[in-house]
Structures are given as structure tokens and as C-alpha cells.
Amino acid sequence: MGRWHDLSPEHEDAWNEAFVDARGVDVAVSCPVCAAKTLHIYFHRHRADVGGIWRWCSSCFVYDHGTARVPSGWSGPELLPVERLTHAPEELERVRAASEAG
């Protein structure tokens, strides 16, 4: 799990911009850190409009996590039960990659 690391401050604005139009787990734009097209976002609802948010890059292992308002247009699936969610997106990435492969 040590491979995941926090976003550095110099990439913060571009990182936030990359997720603005995300409507599902896979994000269509390139990672502002490594330029790979492997960005992902996940919301786990705790209430109707608030939940946990994870944003990560499968290539360079940059991520962030917090609490956020879930966008009304969010159409992502529930990938994991809440008891399997951790701060780093290790389990989310494992489930996402397995669903992509299978």
C-alpha cells in the first residue's frame, strides 16, 4: 500500500480541473502529474447528497480523499461496501481493474 502518495501542491489546480466534468469512475482526461489517461473518481454516499470522495491515477499512484457533496449527475456504481474503504484507493483500484479486465 506504500505506493500511493499525496498530490503535490504544484499540481493541485490542474488536478482539481481534471475532475470537473467527471460523470463516472473513469475520467476522460489525462493525469496532470504523469499525463497518462488513467484517472478515476469514486463517491460513496453516506447521505443523499454527501459522501466520501476518492480521486486517483492508476499510473503514478497519486490520490486524494475526503468528504464532498455528491454531484446530482453522478452515475458511478458502488464498488465496495463502506467497511472495505480505506484512505488510499488500493481496494478501489483492485476492484476497478478487475471489472475492466473481466
N, C-alpha and C positions, 0 to 999 in steps of 0.2 A: 504494500500500500504506500510505501515511501516514494513512489514515482510521481504521485500527484503533488502539485505545488501551486501556491497562490499566484494570482495575476500580479505582475509588477506594475507600479503606479504609472509608468510611462505609456502603457498600453490601455489604461483604464477607459479613456474616452472612446477609442476605436472599438474596444471590446463591447462596451455598452451599445454602441451604434450597430454593431453586427447582429444583435439580437432584437432590434426594434420591430421588425416585421415577421418574426418567427411565429408560425401557426401550428407547429408540431415538433416532435422531438428532434428531427434532423433539420438543421439550419442551412439554407442555400448559399450563404456567403462564405468566403474564406476566413480563416482564423487570422486576426490581426497580429498575432505573435509569430506564427510559423508559416502562414499562407496556405496551409492545407485546407481542403474542403471537408473538414471533419468536426464541425461544431455541432453541439447538441444542447438542448434545453429541456428541462423537465420541471413540471409543477406537481406537487402533491397537495391536494386540497385538504385543509383542516376544517374550514367552514365554507360556506357557499362561494365567497369571493376572496378568501385569504388562504395561503398555504406556504409550504416550503418551496424554494426555487433552487435548482442546480443548473449551472451553465458550465460546459467543459469542452475541451478539444481532445479528441481521441489520439491525435498525433503527438502533440507536445506536452500533454497532461497538465495543462493549465486549467484551473477551475475556480469558480466561486460559488458560494452557497449562502442562503439567507431566507428571510421571510418576505413575502411580497403579495401584492394583490394579483390574483389570477385573472388574466385578461378574459373578457367575455367571449372572445372568439377562439379561445384555447381548445384545441381538439386532440391533444395528446392522450395516449392511453395511460392507465395506471400500470406502471411497470413493476412496482414492488409494494408489498404491504409496509405500512409505516414502521413496524418493528425491524425491518431489514435495511432501512435507510440509515446511512451514516453521513457525516460531514463531507467526506471526499466521495466522489461519484463511482467508486470502484464497483460496487454491485450494480449500479445503474448501467455502467458501461458493459459489464458482463452480460446482463440481460438484453441490452440493446444490440450488442454484437451477435449474440446467439440468435435473436429474432431475424437479424439481417442475413445471417448465414443459412437459416433454416427455413 
